[in-house]
Amino acid sequence: MREFSLAELSRHSGDVTSVANREPVTLTHHRKPRYVLMSIEDYKKLAASAAQTRRVFTVENTPEEVAEWLLPALDRFADGEDVTNG
């Protein structure tokens, strides 16, 4: 990922946005990464991908395959076992 400072963005916005049309770019402030600039198409792909990987369930609508691995872990957790590593 290419990096540009905010000052470079101000002076050469056309160049920076041209790169951002091809790939996300990091925008820095005082040499520290602060922002990411990307095309709207890349953002929509990223947002759609994130939405597909997140799933929330209530007790009533938890799929059986999720409950099969979740319930034993909850039992171990209730017994005071460490469940952070599987």
DSSP file (Angstrom, degrees, kcal/mol; ACC not computed):
  #  RESIDUE AA STRUCTURE BP1 BP2  ACC     N-H-->O    O-->H-N    N-H-->O    O-->H-N    TCO  KAPPA ALPHA  PHI   PSI    X-CA   Y-CA   Z-CA
    1    1 A M              0   0    0      0, 0.0    24,-0.2     0, 0.0     2,-0.1   0.000 360.0 360.0 360.0 127.9    0.0    0.0    0.0
    2    2 A R  E     -a   25   0A   0     22,-0.5    24,-2.9    17,-0.1     2,-0.4  -0.438 360.0-141.3 -77.3 153.0    1.5    3.3   -1.0
    3    3 A E  E     +a   26   0A   0     22,-0.2     2,-0.3    -2,-0.1    24,-0.2  -0.910  19.5 176.7-118.0 142.6    1.7    6.1    1.5
    4    4 A F  E     -a   27   0A   0     22,-2.6    24,-2.6    -2,-0.4     2,-0.1  -0.989  27.1-123.6-137.9 146.0    1.2    9.9    1.1
    5    5 A S  E  >  -a   28   0A   0     -2,-0.3     4,-2.1    22,-0.2    24,-0.2  -0.464  28.3-113.3 -80.6 161.9    1.3   12.6    3.7
    6    6 A L  H  > S+     0   0    0     22,-2.1     4,-2.0     1,-0.2     5,-0.1   0.844 120.5  56.6 -62.7 -32.0   -1.7   14.9    4.2
    7    7 A A  H  > S+     0   0    0     21,-0.2     4,-2.3     2,-0.2    -1,-0.2   0.909 105.8  49.7 -64.9 -41.3    0.5   17.7    2.9
    8    8 A E  H  > S+     0   0    0      1,-0.2     4,-3.3     2,-0.2    -2,-0.2   0.889 108.1  54.0 -63.7 -38.0    1.1   15.7   -0.3
    9    9 A L  H  < S+     0   0    0     -4,-2.1    -1,-0.2     1,-0.2    -2,-0.2   0.913 109.7  47.7 -61.1 -41.9   -2.6   15.1   -0.6
   10   10 A S  H  < S+     0   0    0     -4,-2.0     3,-0.4     1,-0.2    -2,-0.2   0.907 120.1  37.2 -64.8 -42.3   -3.2   18.9   -0.4
   11   11 A R  H  < S+     0   0    0     -4,-2.3    -2,-0.2     1,-0.2    -1,-0.2   0.836 132.9  23.3 -80.3 -33.3   -0.5   19.7   -3.0
   12   12 A H     X  +     0   0    0     -4,-3.3     4,-2.3    -5,-0.2     3,-0.4  -0.354  68.0 149.5-132.5  52.2   -1.0   16.8   -5.4
   13   13 A S  H  > S+     0   0    0     -3,-0.4     4,-2.8     1,-0.2     5,-0.3   0.854  74.2  56.1 -59.4 -35.9   -4.6   15.6   -4.8
   14   14 A G  H  > S+     0   0    0      2,-0.2     4,-1.7     1,-0.2    -1,-0.2   0.910 109.3  45.4 -63.0 -42.1   -4.9   14.4   -8.5
   15   15 A D  H  > S+     0   0    0     -3,-0.4     4,-1.8     2,-0.2    -2,-0.2   0.920 114.9  47.7 -66.0 -43.9   -1.9   12.1   -8.2
   16   16 A V  H  X S+     0   0    0     -4,-2.3     4,-2.4     1,-0.2    -2,-0.2   0.932 113.5  46.4 -66.0 -45.5   -3.0   10.7   -4.9
   17   17 A T  H  X S+     0   0    0     -4,-2.8     4,-1.4     1,-0.2    -1,-0.2   0.822 107.5  58.8 -68.1 -29.0   -6.5   10.0   -6.0
   18   18 A S  H  X S+     0   0    0     -4,-1.7     4,-0.6    -5,-0.3    -1,-0.2   0.920 109.5  43.3 -63.5 -42.7   -5.2    8.5   -9.2
   19   19 A V  H >X S+     0   0    0     -4,-1.8     4,-2.3     1,-0.2     3,-1.5   0.911 110.0  56.9 -66.3 -41.8   -3.3    5.9   -7.1
   20   20 A A  H 3< S+     0   0    0     -4,-2.4    19,-0.9     1,-0.3    -1,-0.2   0.750  97.9  62.2 -64.2 -23.2   -6.3    5.5   -4.8
   21   21 A N  H 3< S+     0   0    0     -4,-1.4    -1,-0.3    -3,-0.2    -2,-0.2   0.773 113.0  36.1 -69.5 -24.9   -8.4    4.5   -7.9
   22   22 A R  H << S-     0   0    0     -3,-1.5    -2,-0.2    -4,-0.6    -1,-0.2   0.766 134.5  -7.1 -96.3 -32.1   -6.1    1.5   -8.4
   23   23 A E  S  < S-     0   0    0     -4,-2.3    -1,-0.4    14,-0.1    14,-0.1  -0.983  81.6 -84.9-160.1 154.6   -5.3    0.6   -4.8
   24   24 A P        -     0   0    0      0, 0.0   -22,-0.5     0, 0.0     2,-0.4  -0.370  44.5-154.6 -62.7 145.8   -6.0    1.8   -1.3
   25   25 A V  E     -aB   2  37A   0     12,-2.6    12,-2.7   -24,-0.2     2,-0.4  -0.934  11.1-127.4-122.9 148.6   -3.4    4.4    0.0
   26   26 A T  E     -aB   3  36A   0    -24,-2.9   -22,-2.6    -2,-0.4     2,-0.5  -0.802  17.5-152.4 -92.4 133.1   -2.4    5.3    3.5
   27   27 A L  E     -aB   4  35A   0      8,-2.9     7,-2.8    -2,-0.4     8,-2.0  -0.930  16.3-159.7-106.2 128.3   -2.5    8.9    4.4
   28   28 A T  E     -aB   5  33A   0    -24,-2.6   -22,-2.1    -2,-0.5     2,-0.4  -0.743  15.3-163.2-110.4 154.4    0.0    9.9    7.1
   29   29 A H  E >  S- B   0  32A   0      3,-2.4     3,-1.3    -2,-0.3   -24,-0.0  -0.980  86.3  -7.1-134.6 121.6    0.2   12.9    9.5
   30   30 A H  T 3  S-     0   0    0     -2,-0.4    -1,-0.1     1,-0.2   -25,-0.0   0.902 130.8 -59.6  54.3  43.0    3.6   13.5   11.2
   31   31 A R  T 3  S+     0   0    0      1,-0.2    -1,-0.2    -3,-0.0    -3,-0.0   0.529 114.5 115.9  66.5   9.9    4.8   10.2    9.6
   32   32 A K  E <  S-B   29   0A   0     -3,-1.3    -3,-2.4     0, 0.0    -1,-0.2  -0.913  74.8-110.1-109.1 134.9    2.1    8.2   11.4
   33   33 A P  E     +B   28   0A   0      0, 0.0    -5,-0.2     0, 0.0     3,-0.1  -0.422  49.2 155.9 -61.5 129.1   -0.6    6.4    9.4
   34   34 A R  E     +     0   0A   0     -7,-2.8     2,-0.3     1,-0.4    -6,-0.2   0.658  54.4  15.7-124.9 -33.7   -3.9    8.1   10.1
   35   35 A Y  E     -B   27   0A   0     -8,-2.0    -8,-2.9     2,-0.0     2,-0.4  -0.919  55.4-137.8-142.7 163.2   -6.3    7.4    7.2
   36   36 A V  E     -B   26   0A   0     -2,-0.3     2,-0.5   -10,-0.2   -10,-0.2  -0.997  14.8-161.2-124.7 133.0   -6.9    5.1    4.3
   37   37 A L  E     +B   25   0A   0    -12,-2.7   -12,-2.6    -2,-0.4     2,-0.3  -0.960  23.6 155.9-114.2 127.1   -8.2    6.5    1.0
   38   38 A M        -     0   0    0     -2,-0.5   -17,-0.2   -14,-0.2   -18,-0.1  -0.950  45.1 -86.3-145.6 164.2   -9.7    4.0   -1.5
   39   39 A S     >  -     0   0    0    -19,-0.9     4,-2.2    -2,-0.3     5,-0.2  -0.313  38.9-117.0 -67.3 156.1  -12.1    3.9   -4.4
   40   40 A I  H  > S+     0   0    0      1,-0.2     4,-2.6     2,-0.2     5,-0.2   0.844 116.2  57.4 -63.9 -32.2  -15.8    3.6   -3.6
   41   41 A E  H  > S+     0   0    0      2,-0.2     4,-2.1     1,-0.2    -1,-0.2   0.928 107.7  46.1 -64.0 -44.5  -15.8    0.2   -5.4
   42   42 A D  H  > S+     0   0    0      2,-0.2     4,-2.4     1,-0.2    -2,-0.2   0.896 112.6  51.4 -63.9 -39.7  -13.1   -1.1   -3.1
   43   43 A Y  H  X S+     0   0    0     -4,-2.2     4,-3.0     2,-0.2     5,-0.2   0.929 108.8  49.9 -63.0 -45.1  -14.9    0.2   -0.1
   44   44 A K  H  X S+     0   0    0     -4,-2.6     4,-2.5     1,-0.2    -1,-0.2   0.896 111.3  49.2 -62.7 -39.6  -18.2   -1.4   -1.1
   45   45 A K  H  X S+     0   0    0     -4,-2.1     4,-2.3     2,-0.2    -1,-0.2   0.920 113.1  47.4 -62.6 -43.7  -16.3   -4.8   -1.6
   46   46 A L  H  X S+     0   0    0     -4,-2.4     4,-2.4     2,-0.2    -2,-0.2   0.923 113.2  47.3 -63.7 -45.4  -14.7   -4.4    1.8
   47   47 A A  H  X S+     0   0    0     -4,-3.0     4,-2.2     1,-0.2    -2,-0.2   0.899 112.8  49.0 -64.6 -40.9  -18.0   -3.5    3.5
   48   48 A A  H  X S+     0   0    0     -4,-2.5     4,-1.7    -5,-0.2    -1,-0.2   0.898 110.9  50.7 -65.4 -40.0  -19.8   -6.4    1.9
   49   49 A S  H  X S+     0   0    0     -4,-2.3     4,-1.1     1,-0.2    -2,-0.2   0.917 111.4  47.6 -63.4 -43.8  -17.1   -8.8    2.9
   50   50 A A  H  X S+     0   0    0     -4,-2.4     4,-1.0     1,-0.2     3,-0.3   0.889 110.1  52.8 -65.3 -38.9  -17.2   -7.7    6.5
   51   51 A A  H  < S+     0   0    0     -4,-2.2     3,-0.2     1,-0.2    -1,-0.2   0.847 106.8  53.2 -66.2 -33.2  -21.0   -7.9    6.5
   52   52 A Q  H  < S+     0   0    0     -4,-1.7    -1,-0.2     1,-0.2    -2,-0.2   0.773 108.3  49.5 -73.6 -25.5  -20.9  -11.5    5.3
   53   53 A T  H  < S+     0   0    0     -4,-1.1     2,-0.5    -3,-0.3    -1,-0.2   0.644  96.8  79.9 -89.9 -14.3  -18.5  -12.6    8.0
   54   54 A R     <  +     0   0    0     -4,-1.0     2,-0.4    -3,-0.2     0, 0.0  -0.809  54.8 170.2 -97.1 129.6  -20.4  -11.2   10.9
   55   55 A R        -     0   0    0     -2,-0.5     2,-0.4     2,-0.0    -3,-0.0  -0.999  13.0-166.4-138.7 136.2  -23.4  -13.1   12.2
   56   56 A V        -     0   0    0     -2,-0.4     2,-0.3     6,-0.0    -2,-0.0  -0.969  10.2-175.4-123.2 136.8  -25.4  -12.4   15.3
   57   57 A F        -     0   0    0     -2,-0.4     2,-0.2     5,-0.0     5,-0.1  -0.936  18.7-141.1-130.2 151.7  -27.9  -14.9   16.8
   58   58 A T     >  -     0   0    0     -2,-0.3     4,-0.5     1,-0.1     3,-0.4  -0.571  42.3-100.0 -94.0 171.6  -30.4  -15.0   19.6
   59   59 A V  T >4 S+     0   0    0      1,-0.2     3,-0.7    -2,-0.2    -1,-0.1   0.897 123.7  52.6 -58.4 -39.2  -30.8  -18.1   21.6
   60   60 A E  T 34 S+     0   0    0      1,-0.2    -1,-0.2    -3,-0.0    -3,-0.0   0.796 115.7  36.5 -70.5 -29.1  -33.9  -18.9   19.6
   61   61 A N  T 34 S+     0   0    0     -3,-0.4    -1,-0.2     2,-0.1    -2,-0.2   0.192  77.4 132.1-114.7  19.3  -32.3  -18.6   16.2
   62   62 A T    <<  -     0   0    0     -3,-0.7    -5,-0.0    -4,-0.5    -3,-0.0  -0.570  61.0-119.0 -69.9 123.4  -28.8  -20.0   16.7
   63   63 A P    >>  -     0   0    0      0, 0.0     4,-2.4     0, 0.0     3,-0.7  -0.282  18.7-118.1 -62.2 150.0  -28.0  -22.5   13.9
   64   64 A E  H 3> S+     0   0    0      1,-0.2     4,-2.2     2,-0.2    -2,-0.1   0.874 112.7  56.2 -58.5 -40.3  -27.4  -26.1   15.1
   65   65 A E  H 3> S+     0   0    0      1,-0.2     4,-0.7     2,-0.2    -1,-0.2   0.819 110.5  45.6 -65.6 -28.8  -23.8  -26.1   13.7
   66   66 A V  H X> S+     0   0    0     -3,-0.7     4,-2.3     2,-0.2     3,-0.7   0.907 111.5  51.2 -76.5 -43.8  -23.0  -23.0   15.8
   67   67 A A  H 3X S+     0   0    0     -4,-2.4     4,-2.4     1,-0.2    -2,-0.2   0.837 100.5  65.3 -61.6 -33.0  -24.6  -24.4   18.9
   68   68 A E  H 3< S+     0   0    0     -4,-2.2    -1,-0.2     1,-0.2    -2,-0.2   0.841 115.4  27.4 -62.2 -34.2  -22.6  -27.6   18.6
   69   69 A W  H <X S+     0   0    0     -3,-0.7     4,-0.9    -4,-0.7    -1,-0.2   0.711 121.6  54.5 -97.7 -22.7  -19.3  -25.8   19.2
   70   70 A L  H  X S+     0   0    0     -4,-2.3     4,-2.5     2,-0.2     5,-0.2   0.925 101.2  55.0 -77.3 -44.9  -20.6  -23.0   21.3
   71   71 A L  H  X S+     0   0    0     -4,-2.4     4,-2.3     1,-0.2     5,-0.2   0.902 107.2  48.5 -61.7 -44.5  -22.4  -24.9   24.0
   72   72 A P  H  > S+     0   0    0      0, 0.0     4,-2.4     0, 0.0    -1,-0.2   0.902 112.5  50.3 -61.5 -37.6  -19.5  -27.0   25.1
   73   73 A A  H  X S+     0   0    0     -4,-0.9     4,-2.5     2,-0.2    -2,-0.2   0.896 109.4  51.0 -66.2 -38.8  -17.3  -23.9   25.2
   74   74 A L  H  X S+     0   0    0     -4,-2.5     4,-2.6     2,-0.2    -1,-0.2   0.893 109.2  51.2 -64.3 -38.9  -19.9  -22.1   27.4
   75   75 A D  H  X S+     0   0    0     -4,-2.3     4,-1.5     2,-0.2    -2,-0.2   0.929 111.2  47.2 -62.6 -44.8  -20.0  -25.1   29.7
   76   76 A R  H  <>S+     0   0    0     -4,-2.4     5,-2.6     1,-0.2    -2,-0.2   0.908 112.2  50.7 -62.7 -40.7  -16.2  -25.0   30.0
   77   77 A F  H ><5S+     0   0    0     -4,-2.5     3,-1.8     1,-0.2    -2,-0.2   0.921 108.2  51.9 -61.8 -44.6  -16.3  -21.3   30.6
   78   78 A A  H 3<5S+     0   0    0     -4,-2.6    -1,-0.2     1,-0.3    -2,-0.2   0.805 106.4  55.2 -62.6 -29.1  -19.0  -21.7   33.3
   79   79 A D  T 3<5S-     0   0    0     -4,-1.5    -1,-0.3    -5,-0.2    -2,-0.2   0.435 123.5-106.4 -83.3   0.3  -16.7  -24.3   35.0
   80   80 A G  T < 5S+     0   0    0     -3,-1.8    -3,-0.2     1,-0.3    -2,-0.1   0.567  71.2 144.3  88.3   9.1  -13.9  -21.7   35.1
   81   81 A E      < -     0   0    0     -5,-2.6     2,-0.6    -6,-0.2    -1,-0.3  -0.439  58.9-104.8 -79.7 156.0  -11.8  -23.2   32.3
   82   82 A D        +     0   0    0      1,-0.1     3,-0.2    -2,-0.1    -1,-0.1  -0.716  40.7 171.9 -78.7 119.5   -9.8  -21.1   29.9
   83   83 A V    >   +     0   0    0     -2,-0.6     3,-0.9     1,-0.1    -1,-0.1   0.247  49.5  98.9-112.5  11.0  -11.7  -21.2   26.6
   84   84 A T  T 3  S+     0   0    0      1,-0.2    -1,-0.1     2,-0.1    -2,-0.0   0.724  82.7  49.4 -74.2 -20.4   -9.7  -18.5   24.7
   85   85 A N  T 3         0   0    0     -3,-0.2    -1,-0.2     0, 0.0    -2,-0.1  -0.166 360.0 360.0-114.1  40.0   -7.5  -21.1   22.8
   86   86 A G    <         0   0    0     -3,-0.9    -2,-0.1   -13,-0.0    -3,-0.1   0.453 360.0 360.0  94.7 360.0  -10.2  -23.5   21.5
